[in-house]
Amino acid sequence: MTHRLAGRGAATFAALWFATLAGAAEPSARVSVDWTDPHAFSDSRDNPGIRQMRPEEWLALLSRHLERRADRVLPAGERLDVTFTDVDRAGRVEPWRGPEWNDVRIVKDIYPPRIDLRFTLTGADGRVLAEGERKLRDSAFLMRSTPDDSDPLRFEKRMLDDWLRKEFKPARG
């Protein structure tokens, strides 16, 4: 299933274009990232006032990040398919602050990032090596540093990086 960004504005286009340039090469066909209905995700339900970026836009950026990082981790010949089933980004809109705050995501430790996903890892011979569902959480997300403090998805990207490192760590021998 392919998700396209329909009706995106110039700012969104520019952000995606720069994100693509930052990634340089196209992601490998060995990694596929998809998502279920983003409007049913916790983040969409809990933050209806946010108009800065539509869910499909930030999901595309998260997907691109995961594709690039997973491609570096996987051994040659293996394929990884991931589906995001729920995402709740770090922070919340706090409507009691007033209408001028409707586009401001307040990031506090009581609003940690959460990502639920399904994955299938397939070997070069087509055999399923691993599969499952994972619920990624980082309740200490504000206590750890991130490489780019200006990236609005830095906490979610770091959580995905941690999952890749733990789930697909190289075999020691």
C-alpha positions as CSV (number, residue, x, y, z in Angstrom):
1,M,0.0,0.0,0.0
2,T,1.4,3.4,-1.0
3,H,0.5,6.6,0.7
4,R,0.8,9.8,-1.2
5,L,0.8,13.4,0.1
6,A,-2.2,15.0,-1.7
7,G,-2.6,18.8,-1.6
8,R,0.7,19.5,0.1
9,G,1.7,23.1,0.4
10,A,5.0,24.7,-0.6
11,A,6.4,24.5,3.0
12,T,5.6,20.8,3.2
13,F,7.1,20.2,-0.2
14,A,10.3,22.1,0.9
15,A,10.5,20.1,4.1
16,L,10.2,16.8,2.3
17,W,12.6,17.9,-0.4
18,F,15.3,18.8,2.2
19,A,14.7,15.6,4.1
20,T,15.2,13.7,0.9
21,L,18.4,15.6,0.2
22,A,19.6,14.9,3.7
23,G,19.1,11.1,3.1
24,A,21.0,11.3,-0.2
25,A,20.4,7.9,-1.8
26,E,17.1,6.2,-2.2
27,P,16.2,3.7,0.4
28,S,16.8,0.1,-0.4
29,A,14.0,-2.1,-1.8
30,R,15.0,-4.4,1.1
31,V,13.1,-2.3,3.6
32,S,9.4,-1.4,3.3
33,V,7.5,0.8,5.7
34,D,3.7,1.3,5.6
35,W,1.0,2.5,8.0
36,T,-2.6,1.9,8.8
37,D,-5.2,4.7,8.9
38,P,-3.2,7.7,10.4
39,H,-6.4,9.5,11.4
40,A,-7.2,6.6,13.8
41,F,-3.8,7.0,15.4
42,S,-3.7,8.2,19.0
43,D,-1.7,11.3,18.0
44,S,-4.5,12.4,15.6
45,R,-7.2,11.8,18.1
46,D,-5.4,13.4,21.0
47,N,-4.2,16.5,19.1
48,P,-7.0,17.7,16.8
49,G,-5.8,21.3,16.9
50,I,-2.4,20.7,15.4
51,R,-2.3,22.1,11.8
52,Q,1.4,22.2,11.4
53,M,1.9,18.9,9.6
54,R,-0.7,16.3,8.5
55,P,-0.1,12.7,9.8
56,E,0.7,11.5,6.3
57,E,3.5,14.0,6.1
58,W,5.3,13.1,9.4
59,L,4.7,9.4,8.8
60,A,6.4,9.7,5.4
61,L,9.4,11.3,7.2
62,L,9.5,8.6,9.9
63,S,9.2,5.9,7.3
64,R,12.1,7.3,5.3
65,H,14.2,7.5,8.5
66,L,13.4,3.9,9.4
67,E,14.1,2.7,5.8
68,R,17.5,4.3,5.8
69,R,18.5,3.1,9.2
70,A,17.2,-0.5,8.8
71,D,19.0,-0.8,5.5
72,R,22.3,-0.2,7.3
73,V,21.5,-2.8,10.0
74,L,20.2,-5.7,8.0
75,P,22.5,-8.4,6.7
76,A,22.7,-8.8,2.9
77,G,19.8,-10.6,1.4
78,E,17.3,-10.0,4.2
79,R,14.1,-8.0,3.8
80,L,12.2,-6.1,6.5
81,D,8.5,-5.1,6.2
82,V,7.2,-2.7,8.9
83,T,3.6,-1.4,9.4
84,F,3.0,1.4,11.9
85,T,-0.3,0.5,13.6
86,D,-0.4,3.4,16.1
87,V,1.7,6.5,16.7
88,D,1.5,9.0,19.5
89,R,4.2,11.6,19.1
90,A,5.9,13.2,22.1
91,G,3.9,16.2,23.4
92,R,0.3,17.3,23.2
93,V,-1.8,20.3,22.3
94,E,-3.1,21.9,25.6
95,P,-6.3,23.6,24.5
96,W,-6.9,25.3,27.8
97,R,-3.9,27.6,26.9
98,G,-6.2,29.4,24.4
99,P,-6.8,29.4,20.6
100,E,-3.4,31.0,19.8
101,W,-1.8,27.8,21.2
102,N,-3.7,25.4,18.9
103,D,-0.6,24.9,16.7
104,V,1.9,24.5,19.5
105,R,2.9,21.0,20.7
106,I,3.8,21.2,24.4
107,V,6.5,18.6,25.1
108,K,6.6,17.4,28.8
109,D,7.6,14.1,30.3
110,I,3.9,13.2,30.9
111,Y,3.5,13.1,27.1
112,P,6.0,10.4,26.0
113,P,6.3,9.1,22.4
114,R,4.7,5.7,21.6
115,I,4.8,3.7,18.4
116,D,3.0,0.4,17.9
117,L,4.2,-1.6,14.9
118,R,4.1,-5.0,13.1
119,F,7.1,-6.4,11.3
120,T,8.3,-9.3,9.2
121,L,11.9,-10.1,8.6
122,T,12.5,-12.4,5.6
123,G,15.7,-14.2,4.7
124,A,17.3,-14.3,1.2
125,D,15.6,-17.7,0.7
126,G,12.1,-16.2,1.4
127,R,11.8,-17.9,4.8
128,V,10.4,-15.8,7.6
129,L,13.2,-15.3,10.1
130,A,11.3,-13.1,12.6
131,E,7.9,-11.4,12.9
132,G,5.8,-9.9,15.5
133,E,4.2,-6.8,17.0
134,R,6.1,-4.3,19.2
135,K,5.0,-1.5,21.4
136,L,7.8,1.0,21.6
137,R,7.8,3.4,24.5
138,D,10.3,5.9,25.9
139,S,9.2,7.3,29.2
140,A,12.6,8.9,29.8
141,F,12.7,10.6,26.4
142,L,13.5,14.0,27.8
143,M,16.4,12.7,29.9
144,R,18.4,11.6,26.8
145,S,20.1,13.8,24.3
146,T,19.3,13.8,20.6
147,P,21.7,14.7,17.7
148,D,19.3,17.3,16.3
149,D,17.2,19.3,18.8
150,S,15.4,21.1,16.0
151,D,13.9,17.9,14.5
152,P,10.3,17.7,15.5
153,L,10.4,13.9,15.1
154,R,13.7,13.4,17.1
155,F,12.2,11.5,19.9
156,E,10.3,9.1,17.7
157,K,13.3,8.6,15.4
158,R,15.5,7.8,18.4
159,M,13.0,5.3,19.6
160,L,13.0,3.6,16.2
161,D,16.8,3.5,16.2
162,D,16.8,1.9,19.6
163,W,14.3,-0.7,18.4
164,L,16.5,-1.6,15.4
165,R,19.6,-1.9,17.5
166,K,17.9,-4.2,20.0
167,E,15.7,-6.2,17.6
168,F,18.3,-6.8,14.9
169,K,21.6,-6.7,16.7
170,P,24.3,-8.7,14.9
171,A,24.9,-12.2,15.9
172,R,28.0,-12.7,18.0
173,G,30.2,-15.6,17.3
